[in-house]
Amino acid sequence: MKIYLDVCCLNRPFDDQNQPRIRLEAEAILFILHHLHLRDWEWFGSDALTLKIDQTPNLERRNSLWLMAAKVHHWIAIQSMKPTEVNNWNNSDFMLWMLYI
């Protein structure tokens, strides 16, 4: 399985875990990261991910995000992609995980 995690996903484990929904989402992200670490699944990152990490105002959190992102398996340069390459992402084995909070 191929997975792209947005910065909001990577940030979730650092958020306040007092709300049940936040805690469940954090656990889901940690589960996904575990499988990515084991290389059960392929982790894709992009220019957008690096840009958003750089925009994280909290330096400690930004450093933690960079430590996570350093484990991305495949980096995709969005600006260099052709429309046909983007269309190839629409196949059934690509899961797009994004949380908008």
C-alpha positions in Angstrom: 0.0 0.0 0.0 1.2 3.5 -0.8 0.5 6.3 1.7 0.9 10.0 1.8 0.7 11.7 5.2 0.1 15.4 5.3 1.7 17.5 8.0 -1.5 17.6 9.9 -1.4 13.8 10.2 2.2 14.0 11.4 1.3 16.6 13.9 -1.6 14.7 15.4 0.5 12.6 18.0 1.8 15.9 19.4 -1.7 17.4 19.9 -3.6 17.5 23.2 -4.8 14.0 23.7 -7.6 14.9 26.2 -10.3 14.8 23.5 -11.2 11.2 22.6 -11.3 12.0 18.8 -7.8 13.5 18.9 -6.5 10.5 20.9 -8.0 8.0 18.4 -6.7 9.9 15.4 -3.2 10.0 17.1 -3.3 6.3 17.7 -4.3 5.7 14.0 -1.4 7.8 12.8 1.0 6.0 15.1 -0.3 2.7 13.8 0.3 3.8 10.2 3.8 5.1 11.1 4.6 1.7 12.7 3.7 -0.1 9.5 5.6 2.4 7.4 8.7 1.9 9.6 8.4 -1.9 9.1 8.1 -1.1 5.4 4.8 -3.0 5.2 3.6 0.0 3.3 5.3 2.6 1.1 5.5 6.2 2.4 5.4 9.0 -0.1 6.4 12.6 0.7 6.3 15.8 -1.4 7.5 19.4 -1.7 4.2 20.4 0.0 5.2 18.3 3.0 8.6 20.0 3.4 7.1 23.4 2.9 4.5 22.8 5.6 7.1 21.4 8.0 9.2 24.5 7.5 6.2 26.6 8.4 5.7 24.9 11.8 6.3 27.7 14.3 7.2 25.5 17.3 10.9 24.7 16.8 10.8 21.5 18.9 7.8 20.2 17.0 9.3 21.2 13.7 12.4 19.2 14.5 10.3 16.2 15.5 8.4 16.5 12.2 11.7 16.5 10.3 12.8 13.4 12.2 9.7 11.7 11.0 9.9 13.0 7.5 13.5 11.7 7.2 12.0 8.2 7.1 9.9 8.9 4.0 10.6 6.2 1.4 9.8 8.2 -1.8 10.0 11.9 -2.4 7.9 13.4 -5.1 8.7 16.8 -6.6 5.2 18.1 -7.2 6.2 20.9 -9.6 8.0 18.5 -11.9 5.1 16.0 -12.2 3.3 15.6 -15.5 -0.5 15.4 -15.6 -0.2 11.7 -16.7 1.9 10.9 -13.6 -0.8 12.5 -11.3 -3.4 10.4 -13.0 -1.4 7.3 -12.2 -1.9 8.1 -8.5 -5.6 7.4 -8.9 -5.1 3.6 -8.9 -6.7 1.5 -6.2 -3.5 0.7 -4.2 -2.8 4.3 -3.3 -4.4 5.5 -0.1 -4.4 9.2 0.6 -4.4 9.9 4.3 -5.1 13.5 5.1 -6.7 15.1 8.2 -7.9 18.6 8.0 -8.2 20.0 11.5 
